[in-house]
């Protein structure tokens, strides 16, 4: 076939191929361009198929399956038969009572005993969830400010010379509230160390890794010893600097999902057979931590939602956002009409089905869970708006909370000169949300903001100063 196409006889095939090679060499730029186009096309197709395959069953951006609609509403992700009433805005949720201010942090050891034997822990597979309550409580080294302890190979066994360190503080939340920028500037303090996680900040152990979750996918579950690995570098610095210079360093965990993502609760042995959780991340941390410091960043819940909606690709226009907001509200209302607050807000199924992560902005629902375990003194709750308006003052307040010295003038200049981190550029292209949408969300979030204000005794969390 090739000789016929070349217009030459079989014995001249070698000469024919040589001619083609010379032609290709003369037009090598065109040839490379064509190859690149083919490569990109194939890669895009494979990536698209792989992305679609990784999505959960059904359409995650609709309230119910849409079949056959071709209207604008259907194309934008809103069912054409969808009906919305403003009566749905005031959700019926029962706030969880918190510890009285005169009480100490709650001890949970007797309330949630270990459910797994030591031998069981040693033979666990990738699909087994480790029982945090079975891990021996660390005996922290008293001379170090950061919580560090000698490793124990087996309960009652002699401790090894290996030292593990856990975070002195957590930046608990929230997504799209400026935690990345805040953490980047906070760790400019010469005694505050980043961890080994993503951007020196996020580890995802408490919310995802120990349950085998990764966003909307599942992965092999991770054991607690994996968490130590994310603090290996700061651990070495904490130990060595104290030994050499008696200087105290600290490190932290800045995973914002730890604050709200409790979807893995059915995996904890303490919740076996329950219809809603009794044991959550705060309980697990309480078992292991000595005196944790929790920094919670919250932003106007409406602005946080819009930024999160665009950042995660649920939609890229104010029009689609306006159509999806009432769908999300009605889905939560429908769930709460037959289920508890915990069953709806901590549901993996609901997380997959909602057309936006509207529940994350209901801050008081999650903060009440944390404050039902830890005393208020463990928390510093900051508003993103105040951080942007007074970065220096907010950082000084944080260093005081962490019992660290304030920055010198030279160090402050260095911190303030940093560029802003993780700004959602696509939101600028989308433009502002419609005034009608904002009014709808203000009405929806009002009871949650009122609850947060009552919880903290501070009316700034009503966000009336916008």
ABEGO torsion letter per residue (X at the ends): XAAAAAGBBAAAAAAAAAAAAAAAAAAAAAAAAAAAAAAAAAAAAAAAAAAAAABBBEBAABABBBBGBABAAAAAGBBAABBBBAAAABBBBBBBBBBBAABBBBBAAAABBBABBAAAAAABBAABBBBAAABBBBBBBAABABBBBBBBABBGBBBBABBBBBBABBBAOBBGAGAAAAAAAAAABAABBBBABBGGABAGAAAAAAAGBBEABBBBBBBAAAAAAAAAAAAAAAAAAAAAAGBBBBBBBABAAAAABAAAAAABAAABGBABBABBAAAAAAAABABBBBBBBBBBAAAAAAAAAAAAGABABAAAAAAAAAAAAAAAAAAAAABBAAAAAABAAAAAABABBAAAABAAAAAAAAAAABBAAABBBBBAAAAAABAAAAAAAAAAAAGBBBBBAAAAAAAAABBBBGBBAAAAAAEBBBAAAAAAAAAAAAAAAAAAAAAAGBAAAAGAAX
